[in-house]
Structure formats: C-alpha cells, structure tokens
Amino acid sequence: RRLSCCAARTNSCGCASHNVGQARQSDDMSAVRHIGIDETSLRKGHNYITVVHDLDTKRLLFATEGRDHETVHAFAQDLQAHQGDPAKIEHVCQDMSGAYLKGVSQAGSSSFRVEVAKVGQMVWGVSPP
C-alpha cells in the first residue's frame, strides 16, 4: 500500500514537472520592466532560495537556490531565454543585500533605478546620473 502511494505520488509529481516545463518554455518575459528580488528560507536552517517577481503583473518569474550575486546572473540568463532583456529593466526593488546589488549592477543596465528597503521602508535609492 505504501509503495503504491509513493508510485502514485511520483507519477503526479512527474506530470506536474512536465506541465511546468511546458509552461516555462512558452513564457514570454519581453514586457518585464519592474522586478522585485528577495530571498526566503526553503527549510529551517540556512537553505535559501531567491525569488524574482514582475512587479507590474504580480507574478513569479524565477526562483533558484542561493542568495548571492550569481542568482541575479542566473535570472538574467533566464530572462533572455524567455525573450526578455536585462537592459530593459527600468526598476529593481530589493532588500539591503549587497550580493543582490552587486548582481543587479553587473547584469543590468545603467539606466535602471534600484530601491533598497529595510523593514518595509525605502532607506535609500540608486538612480542613474
């Protein structure tokens, strides 16, 4: 009984994974201009994932393990793979993570605005000259 339950669970997870993969292939991110970047704990301890949301459409664009500047680079690559252009990002809203700021400055355009928030309040912003 337990074995059949695990087999059914594996089969349904396989179907879900297949459907998500198909949806991701056809995802068009060409209109993305305003993003929010944050991390959340995957499990208790120090296992984090980085999530990137489209702030205009309020949808999740990307999630990956980790919370360093490389996660922003991975998002930029994923954005390009889905017809998006990191240079067209106009506004980034993020927490005070220096790693995210480094990734955004390396992967983004010189024309975007970055807002850095502390406990829900903007404490400073970086704008183009």
Beta strands, then each sheet from edge to edge (+ up, - down):
strand 1: 34-43
strand 2: 47-54
strand 3: 59-65
strand 4: 91-94
strand 5: 113-118
strand 6: 121-126
sheet 1: 3+ 2- 1+ 4+ 5+ 6-
end
